[in-house]
Amino acid sequence: MLTRREFIRTAALFALAPRILAPREREIWINDVHSQLNRTRVRELLMPRTREELAEIVRSASRKGLPISVSGCRHSMGGQQFATDSICIDTRPLARVISFDQERGLIEAEGGVQWPKLIRTYLDAQQENAKQWGIAQKQTGADTFTLGGSLSSNVHGRGLAMKPLISNIESFTLINADGKSVRCSRDENNELFRVAIGGYGLFGLIDSVTLRLVPRQKLRRVVEIIHAGDLPKRFEERIAQEFLYGDFQFSVDEKSPDFLQRGVFSCYQPIDEHDPIVAEKKLRNDDWLDLLRLAYTDREKAFKYYSDYYLSTNGQTYWSDTSQLSAYLPNYAKKLREQIGGEESSLIITEIYVPRTDLPDFLAQAAKLLRSNRTIVIYGTVRLIEKDDESFLAWAKESYACIIFNLLTLHKLDGIKASARSFRCLIDLAIARGGSYYLTYHKFAKPEQLIACYPQFKQFLNLKRKYDPTERFQSEWYRYYRNLFAS
């Protein structure tokens, strides 16, 4: 039991300092919500409620010589958001929408705001407006991503002719290693603008972001089942027809000749503004869990379930922004173990980029590779991305096709090694075609693969030290590659 003096001191600390989620005397462990393979012990876990508290955390850490890591909703994998013995900052309480310029379509919000709140705020403000603004893109597969985390990862959605998120960023402010606020835009601190977007939280804490919105549109979903060999042509046709969004969800049944070859091609076409919104069919969380269970146990049936559902929604209409919202089951692995048993496991994601004309051949070779490695793919999709000519560590070096694989990974050494081997092989297939991969989903890539895909990576590390010479902002991902290239 605390003495009276200790009680008063503790109460004062909590009144004056940012929220501390656990006392420092007790070990604090955190993990990512998707793969659950990045369990990390941190010194403190803090939840600042104001930008002043955020800046004071940095100044205090600087005085003590302590590293800082930053996390939002913890979807990132590969150790991007945690660092052992760091002060980990959870940015989610920093979620104010600061301003909304309805004349120019610019909205400014704190870095911890999540996409659903951002969308609700601007929709509420425009209820009486005939013409409305909306987001151009966000990550798919989940909604609980922070805006600052999205900027730091330079995300993309399902746009058929869109660059990554940097194309929608007007400006942002970050708290640097001295605890000072720095405004970054294309005209102000341009180098820091280019390196912090897609800089994975290593250049400072994202305080606020000003996002460029686009006019909201009504869209019609058009669904068909096609073969991967037709994908480049069908994507081109949809773009020529001015469809805005689209993707290809491929079969993951490795026993079928359709493995990675046949899929659901869903695209979204603008319609008249007076047409009604009719989207009666929607998968609930329980439906998604059933589908995920089938993907674990009967992948042939899973594809039929998914394709039948999507075909039944052909012709439904949506808004261009809210149609990008989607459910996510953060405890899916635990629930599935309760239903079907088996060893502890989860999914690890990778995203591979290849020139669009090489897409059919890549998918055919990937199918052979994954079969030979006896790799189980639970979910996969193909999207498009336009070339990013602004961010320093650009993953969209060209106008690529993006192939996302979710691999079932057992939580034991052999299981992790098996997934790592398959990911490295997929990266080699991409490199052979002039492609690349996304950096921070995992740390499995070999050094020569990383340099082949990101030849500017060593310069990126130098810029990190230029803007953060004391290496105040760290992560397990950063430490791994810093040490790798130092040796």
N, C-alpha and C positions, 0 to 999 in steps of 0.2 A: 504494500500500500504506500502511496506517495505521502511524504510529509507535507505540511501546509506550505512551506517555502517551495518545495518542488512542484506542488500543484499550481501555485501562483506563477512560477517561472514557466511551466509548461503552457498554462493558459495564455500567458503573454506572448509566447512564441507563436501560438496558433492564431492569435489576434493580429499580429503584425506581419507574419510571414505568409507566403503562398501556401495553399493547402498541401499538407504532408499526408500521404495516403497510408503510411506505416511508420512506426517509430524506428529511428536509426539503429536502436539496439537489436532489432529483429531483422533477420535476413529478408530481403525483398527480391522475389523472383518474378520475372515477367516473360511472356512468350507471345509469338504471333498467333493470330486466331485461325489461320488457314492450315498451314503445314504442321504447326505445333512442334517444330523441330529447332526452335531458336530460344530455348529456355536460358535466360541470362540473369545473373545476380547483379543488381544495381545498388549503389550507395543510398540513394534517396529517390523517391518518386514524387514529383511535385506537380501541382495543378494550379498554375497562376491564373488569377481571375482578371487581371488588368495588364496593360502593356508596361506599366510602371513596375509591377511585380515581376514580369518577364525580364525586363532589363536588370532589375536588382539581382535576380538569380544569376545572370551572366556575370555581373560585376563581382558578386560574392564568390562564384566559382573561380574567377580570374585571380582574386586576392588569395585564394587557398590553393591555386594551382590544380584544380580538379577538372576532369573532362566532363563535357555535357553531351548527352544524346537526346534525341527528340522523337516522340511518337505521337500519332494521332489515334486512329481507330485500330491500328496494329494489323492491318492486312498485309503489309509488306513482308517479304520473306528474304532469306539470305543474310540476315543480320544487319540490314540497312538502318534499322531504327533503334537498336540497343547497343550498349557498350558496357562490358563488365566493369564494375566499380565506378560507373559514371553517375552523375546526377541526371536522371531521366526526367524530361519534361513532357507531361501529357498536355497537349495543347487544346483539348476539347472544350474546356470552359471559356476559351477565348473565341466566342462564337457570335459576336455582334455583327449585324449588317449595319455598316456605318453610314452609307449614303447610296442613293439611287437616282442617277441623272436620267430622267425619262425622255429628255430631248435627244440625248446622244446615245442612249442605250449602254451606259456605263454603271456598274454596280461595284461598290467597294465593301469588303467584308473582312473581318479578322480571319487569320489563317486557320483557326480551329473550327470554323463553321463547316457543317456537313452539307452535302448537296441538297437533301430534302428541305432543310430549313431555308437555304438560299432561294430555292425555287418557290417555296410557299411565300416567302417575304415579297418577292417581286410580283407574284401573282396577286396577292392581297392588295398591293399598291396599285394594280392596274385593272381592278375589277370593272370599272366604268369605261375603260378605254376600248375603242373599236379595234385599234391596232396595238398589238402588245409585243414586248420583247421577251426572249427566252434564251437559255443557254444553247450554244452550238453543239457541245459535246461534254461528256463525262465518261469515267470508266464504266464498263458494263459488268454485270455479274454481282454487283452489290451497290448499295447506296451510301453506306456509312463510311465514306472517305472524307477526309478533311480537304478543304481547298488548298491549304498550304502544302499538305502532303502530295496532292495532285500536281501542284506546280513543281515541287521538288523532284517528282518522278517524270515530269513532262508527259502526262498520260495521253491516251487517245481513246476514242469510242468507235462507233460503227460507221463513221462518215465515209462515203464512197469517194469523195474528192476533197478531203480535209487533211491539213497538216496537224501535227501534235498540238497540245494545249497551248504552247508558247504563242501560237498564232492568235489566240484569244486573250492573251494577257496584255493589258494596257500598261500596267506598272505594278510595282509592289514595294513594300518597305520591309527591311529585315533588321534585326538586332544583331550587330556584329560582335566580335570577341571582346570589344571594349564596353559593351553594353549601350552603344550608341545606335540610334535609328538612322538607317541609310535608305534613301529613296532610289529605286532603280527603274529605268525605262529604256527605251531605244535612244533617247536623247540625253539621259542622265545616268552616269555610271554604267555605260553600255556594256563594258566587259563583264562586270559583276552581274548584270542582267542576263547575259548570255550563258554565264557559267553556273549561276545559282539555279536557273530553270533547267532541270535535269541534272542538278548537282547533288541530289540525294541528301540534303540537309547538312552538308559539310561546310557551308559558307556563312551560316548564320541562321537565326530563327526567324521564320516568315511571320511578320507581325500583321500585315494586312495586304490584300490583293485587290486590285481594280481589274475587273473582268469585262471584256467587250461582249455584249449580248448581240443576238441576231433577231430579226423578226420571227415571231412564232408563226408556224404554219400547220395546217391540217394535212395529215398524210393517210394514205391507204396502204395497208400491208398486202403485198403480192407474194404468194408462196408457191413454190414448185419444187419437185424432187429432180435433181440433175446429177450428172456424172462429173467428177473432177476434171476430166479432159475438156469439158466445155466451159469451165469456170472463167478463164481469161476472156473469152469472147462474150460470155453472158455478163460479166462485170462491165465490160466496155459498152455493151448495149444499154445496160441500165443507166450508166453515167450519161450516155448520149440522150437518153430519154428523160434526163434531169431528175432521176431518183436521188434522194438525199442520203439515205442510209441503207445498209445491207450487210449480210454475212452469209456464210455457208457452214452449217453445222454437220460435220461428217460422221459417218457410222464408225463406232469404236469396237465393233464385233470382229476380233482378230481371226475368228474361224470362218468368216465370210469373205468371198472374193470382193465384196463391197467395202472392206476395211479401208478407211480413209479415202475411198473412191466415190461413194454415193452419199448424197447429203441433202439437207433441207436448205434451199436457197430462198431467203426471205429478204425482200427489199421494200422500201417505203417511198411512195410517190406522192408529191404534192397534189392536193385536190382543191376544189373551189372553197373559198372561205365560208360560204353559206351551207356547205354540206354538213350534216349532223355528225357528231362523234358517236360511233357505235362500236363498242369493244366489250361485248357481253361475256366473252370467254376469257378467263384468266386463270393461270395456275396459282393455287394457294400454296402456302408453305408445306402443308401435308402432301400436296401433289408433287412438289419438288423433291421431298424426301422419298416418296415412292419411286420417283424416276431415278433418283440417285441410288436407291437400293437395287433397282433393276440393273443399273449400270455396273454395280458390283457383282451381281449374281447371274444375270441373264442379259448380256449385251445385245443380242439379237432382238429380244422382246423390248428392251429399252429404246432401241432406235425406232421400232414400230410405234411404240407408245408416243414418242416425241414427234415423229413425222406425222402421225395421224392427228395429233392435237394441232400442230402448226397448220396443216392443210385445212383443218376445220375453221381456222381463224382467217383464212384467205378472204380479203375484202373488208376486214374490220378497219375502222378508222381511229386515228389517234392524234394528239398534239405532238409536235416535233420535239418538245422538251420533256414532258412528262412520260412520253413513251420510252424514254431512256432509263427510267426508274425500274429497279428489279429487286426481287427478294434475295436474301442471303441467309443461310442457316449456319451461324457461327459454331454451333455444337454438333455439326453433322456427323463427325467421326464417332463421337460418343454415342449418339442415337443409333447409328448403324450397327455399332458393336452390340448394343442392347438388343437389336432386332435379329441380326444374323450371326452374331458371335465372331470368332476369328481373332487373330493377333492384332495388337495395337497398330494402327496405320492411319495415314492421311494422304492428301494429295499435294504434290509439288507441281508448280506451274513452270513452264518455260515458254518463251515466245521467240519464234524463229522468223527471219525475214529473207525472202528470196525475190529476185526479179519476177514480175508477174507472168512473163512468158514461160518461165521455168517451173511454175507452180505444179502442173500435172506430173511432170517427171519427178519433182521433189517428193510429192505425196506418194507416188508409186514406190520410190526407193525407200522412203520413210516407213512405208507399210512392211516392206521386206525386212528392214532393219529391226523394227520393233517386234515383229514375229520371231525373228531369229534370236533376239535377246529375251524372248518370253516376257515382254513388257506389257502390262495391262494399262490401257488408256481408258480413263473414265469419262472424259469429256474433251472435245476439241472443236475448234472453229477456225475459219479463215476470214480475215477482214482485209481492207486496203488502207494504205497510208500514203500521203503525198510527202515529197521530200521536205525535210526540215533544213532550211538554210540559215537558221539563226542561232540555235543553241550550240554551245561549244562541244559538248559531249553527245552530239546528236546520234540517236539510235536509228532514226529514219534518214539514213544517208542518201537514199534514193527513193523513188516512188515504188514501194515494195508491196508484195502480198505478205500479210502477217499470219503466221500459223501458230495457234495456241494449243499446247498439249498439257493436259492434267494427268500426271502419272500416279498410279496407286503405289504408295511407298510404305513398306513395312518399317516400323520404328525399331529396327535393329541394324547392326553394322552391315550385314550382307544385303539387307533391303535397301539401305541408303546407297551403298556402293553400286547396286544394280541400276538404280535410277540415275546415279551420276554417270555411269557408263553410257546409258542410252542418251542422256542429254548431250554428252560430249560427241557422240556419234552423229546426232542430229545437227549439232553445230558444224561438224566437218562437212556434212552434206550441204549446208548453207554456204560455207566458205568456198566450196568447190564451184558454186554457182554465182559467186560474187555477192553473197548475202551476208547476214549477220545474225545477232541474237540480242535479247534484252539483258542488261548487265546484272540486275540486282535480285532476280528471283532466286538465285542460288550462287554458290561460289565453286561450282564444279568445273568451270571452263579451265583448260590448261592455259598457262601464260602465253604460249604462242598463238592460241586461239583468240585470246583477248586482244593481243596486239594486232593480229590480222584484221579483226573487226573494228578495233578502236585504236588506230595507230597514234592518235593524239593523247592516249591515256597518260603517258609519263608527263606530258605537258600539263594535263589536268591536275596531276598530283603537285606539280610545281605551282600552279595557280592557287591550289588549296593552301599551300604554305605562304604564298604571297598575301592572300587575304586573311589568313588565320595562322600567323607564324608560330603561335604557341600551341597550335592544334587543340584549341578549346573544344571544337565540335568534332565528335568522333562517333564511330560505329564499329561493330565487329566486322562488317563488310570492308570498311575503310582500313582498319588495322590489318586485315588479312592481306589486302593488295599493297598497302604501303610497305609492309614487311617483305612481301614477296618480291617487289621490285627493288627494295633496298638491298636485298641479298643477291 
